[in-house]
């Protein structure tokens, strides 16, 4: 429950109205088609206000699914409370284990279409930074293009975990130089919205397994190459091979059929970049399972062999 009983009482809530919650917030039903979320030390008022303004700019009419909508943000002592629109649907992660082979292939196609449809949203006018949350000002558009931003972001990350990566990744510095050389060329692609964490847990679906909503923009939400989302949504689909259904390979084949075999190297590039950028996201001392998943990617010679 945490120490926010008084908050529940203030908003007329109880344990009976709880809808669940994840690592960041506890969620409660609140009025008609609303949800109240309580963040206890996981997000600040300012961060959630940035998200509120960001969500207000997303035009769901351009895609065939919904986005979160934060109506209000309140500071309540050591917690932050948001009142948000209640989004209909079931998390895709809840149903994956029950799908037949044919249903799974159809779901993957629908999931990919959802990712590709993000390109319809475009970019804001007068875009000043490429990363939604950028406390270190690494992504200012006046400082260069998408590739130059990624180089700055990667080097910033290395300033924190280079010793870990040198220890755990074979020939890491030589490999990092390959990435740096590729990113030294100007970026010539489109700038589009990147969610940064598209996975089955962040996708709601209806009874026909069609996406109804895309949740939880935030830490790696950016504007840049849409292939970043395509690459990460692939490897996030069954991230730790929990279903033992070769979804990694099946998803790859469907993805390459959609975007072209010539994009394989680009997809690999973004898996490697993500693995560096996120290695210590959940464990500052690089001791958790996510860090080891990133290390496995960075030691995967296929990714380095077929990279562009």
Buried (B, 14 or more C-beta within 10 A) or exposed (E): EEEBEEBBEEBEBEEEBBEEEEEBBBBBBBEEEBBBBBBBEEBEBEBBBBBBEBBEEBEBEEBBBBBBBBEEBBEBEEBBBBBBBBBEBBBBBEBBEEBEEEEBBBBBBBBBBBBBBBBEBBEEEEEEBBBBBBEEEBBBBEEBBBBBBBBBBBEEBBEEBBEBBEEBBEEBEEBBEBBBEBBEEEBEEBBBBBBBBBBBBBBBBEEEBBBBBBBBBBBBBBBBBBBBBBBBBBBBBBBEEEEEBEBBEBBBEBBBEBBEEEBBBBBBBBBBBBBBBBBBEEEEEBEBEBBBBBBEBBBBEEBBEEBE
